[in-house]
Every structure is written in structure tokens, then in C-alpha cells.
Amino acid sequence: MTGKRKRYSADFKAKVALEALRGELTTAQLASKYGIHQTMVGEWKKQAMEGLVAVFSDRSAAQECGFWRKPSRRSELMASSVLN
């Protein structure tokens, strides 16, 4: 076999994984829809679930990557003025 291995972007993988997590289509249907192998759909779904667990379980790691941001003083003041 002489051919290059196909590489998929992170955006594409996330799109497929989110659809797989929604569960509206079967793995086979998603694979057919996007022209990929069923195994890839399952792997990307598994990686997405593991990533979500990591985001919610390890808050310090999420802060490092910028997912969780400490609110600024300005946003705190704005929130308090809205509540009052």
C-alpha cells in the first residue's frame, strides 16, 4: 500500500465526537456520514468523554489551560450591581 495516512483536524474530531455523544445517530451512521471508519468514531467519543471528566475533576489543570478563569473585579462589580 502506497498512500499517506489521512489526518483529521481537532475541529473535525470534536464535531464527530459531539455528534456521537448526542446519540442521535449510530456509530455506523456517523462513520458513513463523514466517510470515516467506525473505530475512529468510537475512539474520538472515548477521548472526548475522558477529556470532559478531566476538565471537571482537575480544576487546577483546567485553569492552566485557560478553561476556568477567575472573574475580574470589574465583572464582580457588574454582577453585584445587577443583583442589587
OpenMM code with the backbone's topology and positions (N, CA, C; nanometers):
from openmm import Vec3, app, unit

residues = "MET THR GLY LYS ARG LYS ARG TYR SER ALA ASP PHE LYS ALA LYS VAL ALA LEU GLU ALA LEU ARG GLY GLU LEU THR THR ALA GLN LEU ALA SER LYS TYR GLY ILE HIS GLN THR MET VAL GLY GLU TRP LYS LYS GLN ALA MET GLU GLY LEU VAL ALA VAL PHE SER ASP ARG SER ALA ALA GLN GLU CYS GLY PHE TRP ARG LYS PRO SER ARG ARG SER GLU LEU MET ALA SER SER VAL LEU ASN".split()
positions = [
    Vec3(0.0829, -0.1165, 0.0000),
    Vec3(0.0000, 0.0000, 0.0000),
    Vec3(0.0882, 0.1239, 0.0000),
    Vec3(0.0685, 0.2053, -0.0970),
    Vec3(0.1419, 0.3309, -0.1004),
    Vec3(0.0416, 0.4443, -0.0920),
    Vec3(0.0385, 0.5050, 0.0202),
    Vec3(-0.0538, 0.6168, 0.0394),
    Vec3(-0.0260, 0.6823, 0.1725),
    Vec3(-0.0623, 0.8047, 0.1804),
    Vec3(-0.0418, 0.8758, 0.3058),
    Vec3(-0.1600, 0.8529, 0.3980),
    Vec3(-0.1296, 0.8491, 0.5237),
    Vec3(-0.2329, 0.8357, 0.6238),
    Vec3(-0.3101, 0.9671, 0.6334),
    Vec3(-0.4400, 0.9565, 0.6363),
    Vec3(-0.5256, 1.0745, 0.6438),
    Vec3(-0.5200, 1.1323, 0.7851),
    Vec3(-0.5026, 1.2626, 0.7929),
    Vec3(-0.5021, 1.3318, 0.9224),
    Vec3(-0.6250, 1.4203, 0.9317),
    Vec3(-0.6873, 1.4167, 1.0472),
    Vec3(-0.8087, 1.4942, 1.0686),
    Vec3(-0.7811, 1.6055, 1.1692),
    Vec3(-0.8423, 1.7195, 1.1463),
    Vec3(-0.8222, 1.8333, 1.2356),
    Vec3(-0.8943, 1.8101, 1.3684),
    Vec3(-0.8514, 1.8833, 1.4687),
    Vec3(-0.9143, 1.8736, 1.6001),
    Vec3(-1.0604, 1.9185, 1.5927),
    Vec3(-1.0883, 2.0183, 1.5097),
    Vec3(-1.2262, 2.0651, 1.4943),
    Vec3(-1.3162, 1.9560, 1.4381),
    Vec3(-1.2654, 1.8855, 1.3386),
    Vec3(-1.3434, 1.7778, 1.2776),
    Vec3(-1.3679, 1.6659, 1.3786),
    Vec3(-1.2637, 1.6281, 1.4528),
    Vec3(-1.2780, 1.5228, 1.5527),
    Vec3(-1.3790, 1.5617, 1.6599),
    Vec3(-1.3726, 1.6877, 1.7034),
    Vec3(-1.4656, 1.7361, 1.8055),
    Vec3(-1.6090, 1.7328, 1.7540),
    Vec3(-1.6267, 1.7714, 1.6291),
    Vec3(-1.7602, 1.7718, 1.5683),
    Vec3(-1.8193, 1.6314, 1.5668),
    Vec3(-1.7392, 1.5348, 1.5228),
    Vec3(-1.7848, 1.3965, 1.5164),
    Vec3(-1.8099, 1.3422, 1.6576),
    Vec3(-1.7187, 1.3716, 1.7506),
    Vec3(-1.7322, 1.3232, 1.8882),
    Vec3(-1.8573, 1.3790, 1.9542),
    Vec3(-1.8867, 1.5060, 1.9326),
    Vec3(-2.0074, 1.5652, 1.9910),
    Vec3(-2.1338, 1.5011, 1.9358),
    Vec3(-2.1341, 1.4746, 1.8078),
    Vec3(-2.2497, 1.4063, 1.7497),
    Vec3(-2.2636, 1.2656, 1.8066),
    Vec3(-2.1518, 1.1995, 1.8277),
    Vec3(-2.1553, 1.0651, 1.8853),
    Vec3(-2.2068, 1.0697, 2.0295),
    Vec3(-2.1662, 1.1712, 2.1042),
    Vec3(-2.2124, 1.1854, 2.2417),
    Vec3(-2.3618, 1.2158, 2.2486),
    Vec3(-2.4122, 1.2889, 2.1522),
    Vec3(-2.5556, 1.3180, 2.1495),
    Vec3(-2.6374, 1.1906, 2.1333),
    Vec3(-2.5854, 1.0953, 2.0572),
    Vec3(-2.6513, 0.9666, 2.0408),
    Vec3(-2.7694, 0.9658, 1.9453),
    Vec3(-2.7815, 1.0690, 1.8636),
    Vec3(-2.8931, 1.0736, 1.7686),
    Vec3(-2.8733, 0.9765, 1.6522),
    Vec3(-2.7481, 0.9519, 1.6156),
    Vec3(-2.7153, 0.8578, 1.5086),
    Vec3(-2.6275, 0.7472, 1.5656),
    Vec3(-2.6318, 0.6306, 1.5022),
    Vec3(-2.5458, 0.5214, 1.5448),
    Vec3(-2.4029, 0.5478, 1.4989),
    Vec3(-2.3109, 0.4717, 1.5533),
    Vec3(-2.1709, 0.4828, 1.5138),
    Vec3(-2.1555, 0.4569, 1.3643),
    Vec3(-2.2260, 0.3564, 1.3156),
    Vec3(-2.2185, 0.3234, 1.1728),
    Vec3(-2.2724, 0.4379, 1.0868),
    Vec3(-2.3804, 0.4997, 1.1311),
    Vec3(-2.4373, 0.6107, 1.0552),
    Vec3(-2.3430, 0.7312, 1.0535),
    Vec3(-2.2810, 0.7603, 1.1679),
    Vec3(-2.1853, 0.8711, 1.1736),
    Vec3(-2.0643, 0.8436, 1.0850),
    Vec3(-2.0149, 0.7203, 1.0907),
    Vec3(-1.8995, 0.6838, 1.0090),
    Vec3(-1.9313, 0.6999, 0.8606),
    Vec3(-2.0481, 0.6580, 0.8220),
    Vec3(-2.0896, 0.6708, 0.6823),
    Vec3(-2.1086, 0.8175, 0.6442),
    Vec3(-2.1675, 0.8942, 0.7340),
    Vec3(-2.1933, 1.0360, 0.7079),
    Vec3(-2.0644, 1.1131, 0.6825),
    Vec3(-1.9592, 1.0831, 0.7600),
    Vec3(-1.8338, 1.1577, 0.7492),
    Vec3(-1.7251, 1.0846, 0.6704),
    Vec3(-1.7543, 0.9647, 0.6240),
    Vec3(-1.6579, 0.8919, 0.5423),
    Vec3(-1.5363, 0.8443, 0.6193),
    Vec3(-1.5583, 0.8016, 0.7426),
    Vec3(-1.4501, 0.7510, 0.8263),
    Vec3(-1.4872, 0.6128, 0.8785),
    Vec3(-1.3913, 0.5464, 0.9413),
    Vec3(-1.4163, 0.4135, 0.9951),
    Vec3(-1.4879, 0.4242, 1.1291),
    Vec3(-1.5711, 0.3248, 1.1591),
    Vec3(-1.6472, 0.3228, 1.2842),
    Vec3(-1.5576, 0.3281, 1.4079),
    Vec3(-1.4416, 0.2666, 1.3986),
    Vec3(-1.3490, 0.2649, 1.5112),
    Vec3(-1.3062, 0.4059, 1.5496),
    Vec3(-1.2889, 0.4907, 1.4498),
    Vec3(-1.2470, 0.6286, 1.4756),
    Vec3(-1.3549, 0.7046, 1.5524),
    Vec3(-1.4799, 0.6829, 1.5159),
    Vec3(-1.5904, 0.7485, 1.5858),
    Vec3(-1.5876, 0.7088, 1.7332),
    Vec3(-1.5722, 0.5804, 1.7588),
    Vec3(-1.5677, 0.5311, 1.8965),
    Vec3(-1.4489, 0.5853, 1.9750),
    Vec3(-1.3337, 0.5906, 1.9111),
    Vec3(-1.2133, 0.6414, 1.9776),
    Vec3(-1.2267, 0.7895, 2.0109),
    Vec3(-1.2765, 0.8661, 1.9162),
    Vec3(-1.2903, 1.0105, 1.9390),
    Vec3(-1.3941, 1.0385, 2.0466),
    Vec3(-1.5004, 0.9588, 2.0484),
    Vec3(-1.6032, 0.9733, 2.1518),
    Vec3(-1.5431, 0.9424, 2.2893),
    Vec3(-1.4653, 0.8357, 2.2952),
    Vec3(-1.3999, 0.7964, 2.4207),
    Vec3(-1.3039, 0.9057, 2.4675),
    Vec3(-1.2243, 0.9610, 2.3763),
    Vec3(-1.1303, 1.0677, 2.4117),
    Vec3(-1.2050, 1.1924, 2.4597),
    Vec3(-1.3172, 1.2230, 2.3974),
    Vec3(-1.3956, 1.3398, 2.4378),
    Vec3(-1.4508, 1.3209, 2.5785),
    Vec3(-1.5005, 1.2020, 2.6084),
    Vec3(-1.5545, 1.1756, 2.7418),
    Vec3(-1.4445, 1.1827, 2.8468),
    Vec3(-1.3274, 1.1303, 2.8158),
    Vec3(-1.2152, 1.1363, 2.9094),
    Vec3(-1.1716, 1.2814, 2.9304),
    Vec3(-1.1730, 1.3585, 2.8241),
    Vec3(-1.1353, 1.4987, 2.8349),
    Vec3(-1.2327, 1.5781, 2.9193),
    Vec3(-1.3618, 1.5475, 2.9052),
    Vec3(-1.4621, 1.6166, 2.9857),
    Vec3(-1.4472, 1.5822, 3.1332),
    Vec3(-1.4215, 1.4573, 3.1617),
    Vec3(-1.4021, 1.4159, 3.3008),
    Vec3(-1.2822, 1.4891, 3.3597),
    Vec3(-1.1764, 1.5011, 3.2821),
    Vec3(-1.0558, 1.5696, 3.3305),
    Vec3(-1.0829, 1.7170, 3.3570),
    Vec3(-1.1615, 1.7794, 3.2736),
    Vec3(-1.1922, 1.9216, 3.2922),
    Vec3(-1.2666, 1.9431, 3.4231),
    Vec3(-1.3611, 1.8567, 3.4527),
    Vec3(-1.4421, 1.8759, 3.5717),
    Vec3(-1.3797, 1.8182, 3.6983),
    Vec3(-1.2855, 1.7273, 3.6849),
    Vec3(-1.2272, 1.6676, 3.8045),
    Vec3(-1.0991, 1.7366, 3.8489),
    Vec3(-1.0234, 1.7915, 3.7577),
    Vec3(-0.8958, 1.8543, 3.7919),
    Vec3(-0.9026, 2.0016, 3.7580),
    Vec3(-0.9538, 2.0779, 3.8490),
    Vec3(-0.9768, 2.2200, 3.8239),
    Vec3(-0.8460, 2.2961, 3.8015),
    Vec3(-0.7380, 2.2565, 3.8692),
    Vec3(-0.6113, 2.3276, 3.8517),
    Vec3(-0.5572, 2.3108, 3.7098),
    Vec3(-0.5730, 2.1932, 3.6521),
    Vec3(-0.5282, 2.1713, 3.5149),
    Vec3(-0.6141, 2.2522, 3.4181),
    Vec3(-0.7422, 2.2607, 3.4473),
    Vec3(-0.8305, 2.3384, 3.3621),
    Vec3(-0.7956, 2.4866, 3.3693),
    Vec3(-0.7546, 2.5338, 3.4865),
    Vec3(-0.7155, 2.6735, 3.5000),
    Vec3(-0.5893, 2.7019, 3.4206),
    Vec3(-0.4967, 2.6076, 3.4194),
    Vec3(-0.3721, 2.6257, 3.3459),
    Vec3(-0.3971, 2.6436, 3.1969),
    Vec3(-0.4929, 2.5699, 3.1438),
    Vec3(-0.5195, 2.5800, 3.0005),
    Vec3(-0.6146, 2.6948, 2.9692),
    Vec3(-0.6602, 2.7669, 3.0722),
    Vec3(-0.7442, 2.8827, 3.0497),
    Vec3(-0.8916, 2.8522, 3.0429),
    Vec3(-0.9306, 2.7281, 3.0725),
    Vec3(-1.0713, 2.6927, 3.0656),
    Vec3(-1.1494, 2.7628, 3.1758),
    Vec3(-1.0970, 2.7585, 3.2961),
    Vec3(-1.1593, 2.8275, 3.4096),
    Vec3(-1.0845, 2.9574, 3.4305),
    Vec3(-1.1550, 3.0649, 3.4338),
    Vec3(-1.0925, 3.1936, 3.4584),
    Vec3(-1.1529, 3.2538, 3.5835),
    Vec3(-1.0662, 3.3086, 3.6652),
    Vec3(-1.1135, 3.3790, 3.7830),
    Vec3(-1.1785, 3.5089, 3.7363),
    Vec3(-1.2986, 3.5380, 3.7857),
    Vec3(-1.3649, 3.6598, 3.7409),
    Vec3(-1.2866, 3.7840, 3.7823),
    Vec3(-1.2854, 3.8812, 3.6965),
    Vec3(-1.2154, 4.0057, 3.7264),
    Vec3(-1.2973, 4.0866, 3.8262),
    Vec3(-1.2328, 4.1826, 3.8867),
    Vec3(-1.3021, 4.2685, 3.9832),
    Vec3(-1.4160, 4.3439, 3.9141),
    Vec3(-1.3934, 4.3847, 3.7924),
    Vec3(-1.4961, 4.4575, 3.7181),
    Vec3(-1.6203, 4.3719, 3.6971),
    Vec3(-1.6016, 4.2462, 3.6578),
    Vec3(-1.7177, 4.1595, 3.6356),
    Vec3(-1.7897, 4.1300, 3.7665),
    Vec3(-1.7151, 4.1237, 3.8776),
    Vec3(-1.7783, 4.1040, 4.0083),
    Vec3(-1.8647, 4.2249, 4.0438),
    Vec3(-1.8129, 4.3449, 4.0177),
    Vec3(-1.8883, 4.4661, 4.0471),
    Vec3(-2.0143, 4.4755, 3.9603),
    Vec3(-1.9997, 4.4387, 3.8338),
    Vec3(-2.1133, 4.4414, 3.7441),
    Vec3(-2.2209, 4.3425, 3.7887),
    Vec3(-2.1781, 4.2235, 3.8303),
    Vec3(-2.2717, 4.1225, 3.8757),
    Vec3(-2.3438, 4.1674, 4.0019),
    Vec3(-2.2701, 4.2293, 4.0947),
    Vec3(-2.3332, 4.2747, 4.2186),
    Vec3(-2.4310, 4.3899, 4.1925),
    Vec3(-2.3996, 4.4758, 4.0953),
    Vec3(-2.4903, 4.5857, 4.0654),
    Vec3(-2.6185, 4.5345, 3.9978),
    Vec3(-2.6084, 4.4268, 3.9236),
    Vec3(-2.7257, 4.3689, 3.8590),
    Vec3(-2.8146, 4.3016, 3.9629),
    Vec3(-2.7523, 4.2373, 4.0608),
    Vec3(-2.8275, 4.1667, 4.1628),
    Vec3(-2.8948, 4.2618, 4.2614),
    Vec3(-2.8391, 4.3798, 4.2810),
    Vec3(-2.8956, 4.4749, 4.3781),
    Vec3(-3.0043, 4.5587, 4.3195),
] * unit.nanometer
topology = app.Topology()
chain = topology.addChain("A")
for resn in residues:
    res = topology.addResidue(resn, chain)
    for name in ("N", "CA", "C"):
        topology.addAtom(name, app.Element.getBySymbol(name[0]), res)
